Each structure stands twice: as C-alpha cells, then as structure tokens.
Amino acid sequence: MQHDISAETLRLLRARDVYTERLRISRSAFYEMVRTGEFPRPVQISKGRVGWHECQVDAWIKSRPTAR
C-alpha cells in the first residue's frame, strides 16, 4: 500500500511564522488560541521545539469566516 504524501503535507512551520506571517496576530493571542483548542495543537519536533503542519494551518485558515 502506497501513501500519497506531498512535501507540503510534511512541512512544519514555526510558531513565529504562523502568528506573524499567516495569521498576523500577536504571540500571546496565538498561544491563547492554541491553549483553548481554537487552533490546532503543535507537533513535537525535538525537545523544546514544536511546529505546525502547514496543511493543517492552511486548512484552519480556509475554514474561518471571511470579513465582508
């Protein structure tokens, strides 16, 4: 059985890249969203380092209502 996994699926984003470039919100607002479960949980990269799957971040952004 072969899995179709693209490089984008595996790409991990750092917190700073997510909250400054993708969401454009403050660090504290971002971590509050993670803490409350409003934003996807990170994955452990190594001891003391976490990241977010780019595909999950993009899917979350697309699922949000758009401003009119």
PDB file of N, CA, C and O in Angstrom:
ATOM      1  N   MET A   1       0.847  -1.185   0.000  1.00  0.00           N
ATOM      2  CA  MET A   1       0.000   0.000   0.000  1.00  0.00           C
ATOM      3  C   MET A   1       0.886   1.240   0.000  1.00  0.00           C
ATOM      4  O   MET A   1       1.761   1.376   0.855  1.00  0.00           O
ATOM      5  N   GLN A   2       0.671   2.128  -0.934  1.00  0.00           N
ATOM      6  CA  GLN A   2       1.465   3.333  -1.061  1.00  0.00           C
ATOM      7  C   GLN A   2       0.653   4.536  -0.598  1.00  0.00           C
ATOM      8  O   GLN A   2      -0.511   4.693  -0.968  1.00  0.00           O
ATOM      9  N   HIS A   3       1.279   5.383   0.214  1.00  0.00           N
ATOM     10  CA  HIS A   3       0.615   6.593   0.696  1.00  0.00           C
ATOM     11  C   HIS A   3       1.052   7.769  -0.162  1.00  0.00           C
ATOM     12  O   HIS A   3       2.228   7.895  -0.504  1.00  0.00           O
ATOM     13  N   ASP A   4       0.115   8.617  -0.505  1.00  0.00           N
ATOM     14  CA  ASP A   4       0.407   9.810  -1.288  1.00  0.00           C
ATOM     15  C   ASP A   4       0.615  10.978  -0.331  1.00  0.00           C
ATOM     16  O   ASP A   4      -0.339  11.645   0.070  1.00  0.00           O
ATOM     17  N   ILE A   5       1.865  11.214   0.025  1.00  0.00           N
ATOM     18  CA  ILE A   5       2.205  12.276   0.967  1.00  0.00           C
ATOM     19  C   ILE A   5       3.064  13.292   0.238  1.00  0.00           C
ATOM     20  O   ILE A   5       4.159  12.968  -0.220  1.00  0.00           O
ATOM     21  N   SER A   6       2.577  14.513   0.129  1.00  0.00           N
ATOM     22  CA  SER A   6       3.330  15.561  -0.548  1.00  0.00           C
ATOM     23  C   SER A   6       4.287  16.236   0.421  1.00  0.00           C
ATOM     24  O   SER A   6       4.156  16.101   1.637  1.00  0.00           O
ATOM     25  N   ALA A   7       5.242  16.959  -0.126  1.00  0.00           N
ATOM     26  CA  ALA A   7       6.196  17.702   0.710  1.00  0.00           C
ATOM     27  C   ALA A   7       5.468  18.744   1.542  1.00  0.00           C
ATOM     28  O   ALA A   7       5.873  19.020   2.671  1.00  0.00           O
ATOM     29  N   GLU A   8       4.382  19.340   0.999  1.00  0.00           N
ATOM     30  CA  GLU A   8       3.610  20.343   1.738  1.00  0.00           C
ATOM     31  C   GLU A   8       2.971  19.727   2.977  1.00  0.00           C
ATOM     32  O   GLU A   8       2.898  20.368   4.025  1.00  0.00           O
ATOM     33  N   THR A   9       2.510  18.489   2.858  1.00  0.00           N
ATOM     34  CA  THR A   9       1.886  17.812   3.987  1.00  0.00           C
ATOM     35  C   THR A   9       2.873  17.675   5.131  1.00  0.00           C
ATOM     36  O   THR A   9       2.494  17.778   6.298  1.00  0.00           O
ATOM     37  N   LEU A  10       4.131  17.445   4.804  1.00  0.00           N
ATOM     38  CA  LEU A  10       5.146  17.208   5.815  1.00  0.00           C
ATOM     39  C   LEU A  10       5.829  18.474   6.312  1.00  0.00           C
ATOM     40  O   LEU A  10       6.540  18.428   7.315  1.00  0.00           O
ATOM     41  N   ARG A  11       5.639  19.575   5.653  1.00  0.00           N
ATOM     42  CA  ARG A  11       6.329  20.810   6.037  1.00  0.00           C
ATOM     43  C   ARG A  11       5.799  21.316   7.371  1.00  0.00           C
ATOM     44  O   ARG A  11       4.592  21.435   7.581  1.00  0.00           O
ATOM     45  N   LEU A  12       6.733  21.609   8.263  1.00  0.00           N
ATOM     46  CA  LEU A  12       6.374  22.140   9.575  1.00  0.00           C
ATOM     47  C   LEU A  12       6.720  23.622   9.634  1.00  0.00           C
ATOM     48  O   LEU A  12       7.770  24.052   9.156  1.00  0.00           O
ATOM     49  N   LEU A  13       5.823  24.384  10.224  1.00  0.00           N
ATOM     50  CA  LEU A  13       6.015  25.823  10.378  1.00  0.00           C
ATOM     51  C   LEU A  13       6.323  26.146  11.841  1.00  0.00           C
ATOM     52  O   LEU A  13       5.765  25.539  12.755  1.00  0.00           O
ATOM     53  N   ARG A  14       7.204  27.094  12.041  1.00  0.00           N
ATOM     54  CA  ARG A  14       7.499  27.565  13.392  1.00  0.00           C
ATOM     55  C   ARG A  14       6.382  28.484  13.858  1.00  0.00           C
ATOM     56  O   ARG A  14       5.670  29.073  13.044  1.00  0.00           O
ATOM     57  N   ALA A  15       6.235  28.601  15.162  1.00  0.00           N
ATOM     58  CA  ALA A  15       5.184  29.441  15.736  1.00  0.00           C
ATOM     59  C   ALA A  15       5.264  30.863  15.189  1.00  0.00           C
ATOM     60  O   ALA A  15       4.246  31.432  14.794  1.00  0.00           O
ATOM     61  N   ARG A  16       6.439  31.428  15.164  1.00  0.00           N
ATOM     62  CA  ARG A  16       6.594  32.812  14.702  1.00  0.00           C
ATOM     63  C   ARG A  16       6.098  32.972  13.265  1.00  0.00           C
ATOM     64  O   ARG A  16       5.467  33.976  12.935  1.00  0.00           O
ATOM     65  N   ASP A  17       6.379  31.995  12.418  1.00  0.00           N
ATOM     66  CA  ASP A  17       5.912  32.062  11.038  1.00  0.00           C
ATOM     67  C   ASP A  17       4.387  31.996  10.967  1.00  0.00           C
ATOM     68  O   ASP A  17       3.769  32.655  10.131  1.00  0.00           O
ATOM     69  N   VAL A  18       3.791  31.201  11.844  1.00  0.00           N
ATOM     70  CA  VAL A  18       2.337  31.069  11.842  1.00  0.00           C
ATOM     71  C   VAL A  18       1.678  32.362  12.305  1.00  0.00           C
ATOM     72  O   VAL A  18       0.809  32.895  11.615  1.00  0.00           O
ATOM     73  N   TYR A  19       2.082  32.870  13.467  1.00  0.00           N
ATOM     74  CA  TYR A  19       1.348  34.027  14.002  1.00  0.00           C
ATOM     75  C   TYR A  19       1.720  35.355  13.361  1.00  0.00           C
ATOM     76  O   TYR A  19       0.904  36.276  13.359  1.00  0.00           O
ATOM     77  N   THR A  20       2.931  35.484  12.815  1.00  0.00           N
ATOM     78  CA  THR A  20       3.282  36.766  12.193  1.00  0.00           C
ATOM     79  C   THR A  20       2.953  36.808  10.711  1.00  0.00           C
ATOM     80  O   THR A  20       2.467  37.827  10.218  1.00  0.00           O
ATOM     81  N   GLU A  21       3.208  35.722   9.989  1.00  0.00           N
ATOM     82  CA  GLU A  21       3.032  35.736   8.537  1.00  0.00           C
ATOM     83  C   GLU A  21       1.677  35.205   8.083  1.00  0.00           C
ATOM     84  O   GLU A  21       1.082  35.746   7.151  1.00  0.00           O
ATOM     85  N   ARG A  22       1.187  34.155   8.728  1.00  0.00           N
ATOM     86  CA  ARG A  22      -0.062  33.542   8.270  1.00  0.00           C
ATOM     87  C   ARG A  22      -1.289  34.189   8.920  1.00  0.00           C
ATOM     88  O   ARG A  22      -2.263  34.509   8.238  1.00  0.00           O
ATOM     89  N   LEU A  23      -1.235  34.378  10.237  1.00  0.00           N
ATOM     90  CA  LEU A  23      -2.406  34.890  10.951  1.00  0.00           C
ATOM     91  C   LEU A  23      -2.352  36.389  11.209  1.00  0.00           C
ATOM     92  O   LEU A  23      -3.390  37.040  11.320  1.00  0.00           O
ATOM     93  N   ARG A  24      -1.164  36.929  11.303  1.00  0.00           N
ATOM     94  CA  ARG A  24      -0.950  38.350  11.591  1.00  0.00           C
ATOM     95  C   ARG A  24      -1.641  38.779  12.882  1.00  0.00           C
ATOM     96  O   ARG A  24      -2.398  39.748  12.926  1.00  0.00           O
ATOM     97  N   ILE A  25      -1.342  38.008  13.933  1.00  0.00           N
ATOM     98  CA  ILE A  25      -1.847  38.316  15.272  1.00  0.00           C
ATOM     99  C   ILE A  25      -0.670  38.305  16.242  1.00  0.00           C
ATOM    100  O   ILE A  25       0.439  37.909  15.883  1.00  0.00           O
ATOM    101  N   SER A  26      -0.918  38.740  17.460  1.00  0.00           N
ATOM    102  CA  SER A  26       0.152  38.773  18.455  1.00  0.00           C
ATOM    103  C   SER A  26       0.509  37.364  18.935  1.00  0.00           C
ATOM    104  O   SER A  26      -0.274  36.422  18.815  1.00  0.00           O
ATOM    105  N   ARG A  27       1.693  37.264  19.470  1.00  0.00           N
ATOM    106  CA  ARG A  27       2.165  35.987  20.015  1.00  0.00           C
ATOM    107  C   ARG A  27       1.233  35.500  21.115  1.00  0.00           C
ATOM    108  O   ARG A  27       0.862  34.327  21.139  1.00  0.00           O
ATOM    109  N   SER A  28       0.851  36.389  22.024  1.00  0.00           N
ATOM    110  CA  SER A  28       0.001  35.988  23.145  1.00  0.00           C
ATOM    111  C   SER A  28      -1.385  35.547  22.667  1.00  0.00           C
ATOM    112  O   SER A  28      -1.944  34.589  23.201  1.00  0.00           O
ATOM    113  N   ALA A  29      -1.940  36.232  21.673  1.00  0.00           N
ATOM    114  CA  ALA A  29      -3.246  35.836  21.126  1.00  0.00           C
ATOM    115  C   ALA A  29      -3.149  34.458  20.473  1.00  0.00           C
ATOM    116  O   ALA A  29      -4.056  33.636  20.606  1.00  0.00           O
ATOM    117  N   PHE A  30      -2.054  34.215  19.773  1.00  0.00           N
ATOM    118  CA  PHE A  30      -1.846  32.924  19.116  1.00  0.00           C
ATOM    119  C   PHE A  30      -1.795  31.793  20.145  1.00  0.00           C
ATOM    120  O   PHE A  30      -2.500  30.794  20.007  1.00  0.00           O
ATOM    121  N   TYR A  31      -0.969  31.950  21.163  1.00  0.00           N
ATOM    122  CA  TYR A  31      -0.840  30.878  22.155  1.00  0.00           C
ATOM    123  C   TYR A  31      -2.120  30.695  22.971  1.00  0.00           C
ATOM    124  O   TYR A  31      -2.384  29.596  23.459  1.00  0.00           O
ATOM    125  N   GLU A  32      -2.900  31.735  23.124  1.00  0.00           N
ATOM    126  CA  GLU A  32      -4.201  31.601  23.792  1.00  0.00           C
ATOM    127  C   GLU A  32      -5.135  30.740  22.932  1.00  0.00           C
ATOM    128  O   GLU A  32      -5.870  29.904  23.457  1.00  0.00           O
ATOM    129  N   MET A  33      -5.104  30.945  21.622  1.00  0.00           N
ATOM    130  CA  MET A  33      -5.926  30.133  20.715  1.00  0.00           C
ATOM    131  C   MET A  33      -5.493  28.667  20.748  1.00  0.00           C
ATOM    132  O   MET A  33      -6.332  27.767  20.704  1.00  0.00           O
ATOM    133  N   VAL A  34      -4.195  28.434  20.825  1.00  0.00           N
ATOM    134  CA  VAL A  34      -3.697  27.053  20.919  1.00  0.00           C
ATOM    135  C   VAL A  34      -4.132  26.453  22.254  1.00  0.00           C
ATOM    136  O   VAL A  34      -4.608  25.319  22.302  1.00  0.00           O
ATOM    137  N   ARG A  35      -3.972  27.207  23.325  1.00  0.00           N
ATOM    138  CA  ARG A  35      -4.298  26.720  24.670  1.00  0.00           C
ATOM    139  C   ARG A  35      -5.773  26.347  24.797  1.00  0.00           C
ATOM    140  O   ARG A  35      -6.111  25.347  25.431  1.00  0.00           O
ATOM    141  N   THR A  36      -6.643  27.145  24.198  1.00  0.00           N
ATOM    142  CA  THR A  36      -8.079  26.904  24.326  1.00  0.00           C
ATOM    143  C   THR A  36      -8.616  25.911  23.296  1.00  0.00           C
ATOM    144  O   THR A  36      -9.795  25.560  23.330  1.00  0.00           O
ATOM    145  N   GLY A  37      -7.757  25.456  22.382  1.00  0.00           N
ATOM    146  CA  GLY A  37      -8.187  24.492  21.378  1.00  0.00           C
ATOM    147  C   GLY A  37      -8.814  25.111  20.146  1.00  0.00           C
ATOM    148  O   GLY A  37      -9.320  24.396  19.281  1.00  0.00           O
ATOM    149  N   GLU A  38      -8.788  26.432  20.056  1.00  0.00           N
ATOM    150  CA  GLU A  38      -9.349  27.110  18.882  1.00  0.00           C
ATOM    151  C   GLU A  38      -8.455  26.926  17.657  1.00  0.00           C
ATOM    152  O   GLU A  38      -8.931  26.982  16.523  1.00  0.00           O
ATOM    153  N   PHE A  39      -7.163  26.706  17.887  1.00  0.00           N
ATOM    154  CA  PHE A  39      -6.194  26.497  16.814  1.00  0.00           C
ATOM    155  C   PHE A  39      -5.570  25.118  16.998  1.00  0.00           C
ATOM    156  O   PHE A  39      -5.435  24.656  18.131  1.00  0.00           O
ATOM    157  N   PRO A  40      -5.182  24.444  15.899  1.00  0.00           N
ATOM    158  CA  PRO A  40      -4.605  23.096  16.017  1.00  0.00           C
ATOM    159  C   PRO A  40      -3.402  23.030  16.953  1.00  0.00           C
ATOM    160  O   PRO A  40      -2.635  23.984  17.076  1.00  0.00           O
ATOM    161  N   ARG A  41      -3.258  21.884  17.606  1.00  0.00           N
ATOM    162  CA  ARG A  41      -2.139  21.663  18.513  1.00  0.00           C
ATOM    163  C   ARG A  41      -0.850  21.460  17.709  1.00  0.00           C
ATOM    164  O   ARG A  41      -0.896  20.954  16.587  1.00  0.00           O
ATOM    165  N   PRO A  42       0.275  21.842  18.262  1.00  0.00           N
ATOM    166  CA  PRO A  42       1.544  21.637  17.568  1.00  0.00           C
ATOM    167  C   PRO A  42       2.005  20.182  17.673  1.00  0.00           C
ATOM    168  O   PRO A  42       1.488  19.401  18.472  1.00  0.00           O
ATOM    169  N   VAL A  43       2.981  19.849  16.853  1.00  0.00           N
ATOM    170  CA  VAL A  43       3.630  18.544  16.944  1.00  0.00           C
ATOM    171  C   VAL A  43       5.034  18.756  17.497  1.00  0.00           C
ATOM    172  O   VAL A  43       5.672  19.774  17.229  1.00  0.00           O
ATOM    173  N   GLN A  44       5.502  17.792  18.264  1.00  0.00           N
ATOM    174  CA  GLN A  44       6.834  17.864  18.861  1.00  0.00           C
ATOM    175  C   GLN A  44       7.875  17.578  17.786  1.00  0.00           C
ATOM    176  O   GLN A  44       7.826  16.533  17.136  1.00  0.00           O
ATOM    177  N   ILE A  45       8.812  18.497  17.598  1.00  0.00           N
ATOM    178  CA  ILE A  45       9.899  18.316  16.635  1.00  0.00           C
ATOM    179  C   ILE A  45      11.095  17.686  17.348  1.00  0.00           C
ATOM    180  O   ILE A  45      11.668  16.702  16.880  1.00  0.00           O
ATOM    181  N   SER A  46      11.450  18.261  18.462  1.00  0.00           N
ATOM    182  CA  SER A  46      12.520  17.751  19.315  1.00  0.00           C
ATOM    183  C   SER A  46      12.279  18.330  20.700  1.00  0.00           C
ATOM    184  O   SER A  46      11.311  19.062  20.906  1.00  0.00           O
ATOM    185  N   LYS A  47      13.141  18.014  21.642  1.00  0.00           N
ATOM    186  CA  LYS A  47      12.952  18.532  22.994  1.00  0.00           C
ATOM    187  C   LYS A  47      12.962  20.062  22.961  1.00  0.00           C
ATOM    188  O   LYS A  47      13.938  20.683  22.542  1.00  0.00           O
ATOM    189  N   GLY A  48      11.863  20.647  23.410  1.00  0.00           N
ATOM    190  CA  GLY A  48      11.767  22.099  23.460  1.00  0.00           C
ATOM    191  C   GLY A  48      11.385  22.771  22.146  1.00  0.00           C
ATOM    192  O   GLY A  48      11.327  23.999  22.085  1.00  0.00           O
ATOM    193  N   ARG A  49      11.122  22.000  21.094  1.00  0.00           N
ATOM    194  CA  ARG A  49      10.758  22.589  19.798  1.00  0.00           C
ATOM    195  C   ARG A  49       9.479  21.958  19.290  1.00  0.00           C
ATOM    196  O   ARG A  49       9.318  20.737  19.303  1.00  0.00           O
ATOM    197  N   VAL A  50       8.576  22.807  18.845  1.00  0.00           N
ATOM    198  CA  VAL A  50       7.323  22.336  18.262  1.00  0.00           C
ATOM    199  C   VAL A  50       7.096  23.044  16.929  1.00  0.00           C
ATOM    200  O   VAL A  50       7.737  24.052  16.631  1.00  0.00           O
ATOM    201  N   GLY A  51       6.189  22.509  16.144  1.00  0.00           N
ATOM    202  CA  GLY A  51       5.837  23.113  14.872  1.00  0.00           C
ATOM    203  C   GLY A  51       4.418  22.737  14.505  1.00  0.00           C
ATOM    204  O   GLY A  51       3.797  21.891  15.148  1.00  0.00           O
ATOM    205  N   TRP A  52       3.921  23.364  13.481  1.00  0.00           N
ATOM    206  CA  TRP A  52       2.559  23.107  12.993  1.00  0.00           C
ATOM    207  C   TRP A  52       2.658  22.644  11.554  1.00  0.00           C
ATOM    208  O   TRP A  52       3.415  23.208  10.765  1.00  0.00           O
ATOM    209  N   HIS A  53       1.886  21.604  11.208  1.00  0.00           N
ATOM    210  CA  HIS A  53       1.845  21.141   9.821  1.00  0.00           C
ATOM    211  C   HIS A  53       1.246  22.242   8.964  1.00  0.00           C
ATOM    212  O   HIS A  53       0.173  22.763   9.268  1.00  0.00           O
ATOM    213  N   GLU A  54       1.940  22.592   7.901  1.00  0.00           N
ATOM    214  CA  GLU A  54       1.486  23.664   7.019  1.00  0.00           C
ATOM    215  C   GLU A  54       0.088  23.377   6.478  1.00  0.00           C
ATOM    216  O   GLU A  54      -0.734  24.288   6.382  1.00  0.00           O
ATOM    217  N   CYS A  55      -0.188  22.132   6.126  1.00  0.00           N
ATOM    218  CA  CYS A  55      -1.500  21.805   5.565  1.00  0.00           C
ATOM    219  C   CYS A  55      -2.609  22.011   6.596  1.00  0.00           C
ATOM    220  O   CYS A  55      -3.714  22.409   6.229  1.00  0.00           O
ATOM    221  N   GLN A  56      -2.338  21.747   7.887  1.00  0.00           N
ATOM    222  CA  GLN A  56      -3.343  21.978   8.925  1.00  0.00           C
ATOM    223  C   GLN A  56      -3.569  23.467   9.145  1.00  0.00           C
ATOM    224  O   GLN A  56      -4.704  23.900   9.342  1.00  0.00           O
ATOM    225  N   VAL A  57      -2.500  24.251   9.111  1.00  0.00           N
ATOM    226  CA  VAL A  57      -2.624  25.699   9.271  1.00  0.00           C
ATOM    227  C   VAL A  57      -3.443  26.272   8.117  1.00  0.00           C
ATOM    228  O   VAL A  57      -4.359  27.065   8.335  1.00  0.00           O
ATOM    229  N   ASP A  58      -3.114  25.872   6.898  1.00  0.00           N
ATOM    230  CA  ASP A  58      -3.841  26.373   5.732  1.00  0.00           C
ATOM    231  C   ASP A  58      -5.318  25.967   5.770  1.00  0.00           C
ATOM    232  O   ASP A  58      -6.193  26.766   5.438  1.00  0.00           O
ATOM    233  N   ALA A  59      -5.589  24.727   6.176  1.00  0.00           N
ATOM    234  CA  ALA A  59      -6.976  24.258   6.269  1.00  0.00           C
ATOM    235  C   ALA A  59      -7.740  25.050   7.325  1.00  0.00           C
ATOM    236  O   ALA A  59      -8.901  25.402   7.122  1.00  0.00           O
ATOM    237  N   TRP A  60      -7.088  25.330   8.455  1.00  0.00           N
ATOM    238  CA  TRP A  60      -7.732  26.102   9.518  1.00  0.00           C
ATOM    239  C   TRP A  60      -8.067  27.506   9.012  1.00  0.00           C
ATOM    240  O   TRP A  60      -9.167  28.009   9.242  1.00  0.00           O
ATOM    241  N   ILE A  61      -7.118  28.129   8.324  1.00  0.00           N
ATOM    242  CA  ILE A  61      -7.341  29.479   7.800  1.00  0.00           C
ATOM    243  C   ILE A  61      -8.508  29.479   6.814  1.00  0.00           C
ATOM    244  O   ILE A  61      -9.354  30.372   6.860  1.00  0.00           O
ATOM    245  N   LYS A  62      -8.563  28.490   5.929  1.00  0.00           N
ATOM    246  CA  LYS A  62      -9.636  28.408   4.938  1.00  0.00           C
ATOM    247  C   LYS A  62     -10.994  28.161   5.585  1.00  0.00           C
ATOM    248  O   LYS A  62     -12.026  28.525   5.022  1.00  0.00           O
ATOM    249  N   SER A  63     -10.998  27.548   6.756  1.00  0.00           N
ATOM    250  CA  SER A  63     -12.264  27.236   7.433  1.00  0.00           C
ATOM    251  C   SER A  63     -12.858  28.440   8.177  1.00  0.00           C
ATOM    252  O   SER A  63     -14.012  28.402   8.603  1.00  0.00           O
ATOM    253  N   ARG A  64     -12.079  29.488   8.326  1.00  0.00           N
ATOM    254  CA  ARG A  64     -12.525  30.675   9.059  1.00  0.00           C
ATOM    255  C   ARG A  64     -13.448  31.518   8.194  1.00  0.00           C
ATOM    256  O   ARG A  64     -13.271  31.589   6.978  1.00  0.00           O
ATOM    257  N   PRO A  65     -14.438  32.162   8.817  1.00  0.00           N
ATOM    258  CA  PRO A  65     -15.311  33.070   8.052  1.00  0.00           C
ATOM    259  C   PRO A  65     -14.494  34.243   7.520  1.00  0.00           C
ATOM    260  O   PRO A  65     -13.544  34.693   8.161  1.00  0.00           O
ATOM    261  N   THR A  66     -14.865  34.720   6.371  1.00  0.00           N
ATOM    262  CA  THR A  66     -14.168  35.858   5.781  1.00  0.00           C
ATOM    263  C   THR A  66     -14.917  37.149   6.096  1.00  0.00           C
ATOM    264  O   THR A  66     -16.144  37.168   6.195  1.00  0.00           O
ATOM    265  N   ALA A  67     -14.154  38.217   6.250  1.00  0.00           N
ATOM    266  CA  ALA A  67     -14.761  39.535   6.521  1.00  0.00           C
ATOM    267  C   ALA A  67     -15.337  40.090   5.225  1.00  0.00           C
ATOM    268  O   ALA A  67     -14.791  39.857   4.146  1.00  0.00           O
ATOM    269  N   ARG A  68     -16.413  40.806   5.330  1.00  0.00           N
ATOM    270  CA  ARG A  68     -17.033  41.361   4.130  1.00  0.00           C
ATOM    271  C   ARG A  68     -16.701  42.813   3.964  1.00  0.00           C
ATOM    272  O   ARG A  68     -17.143  43.441   3.002  1.00  0.00           O
TER     273      ARG A  68
END
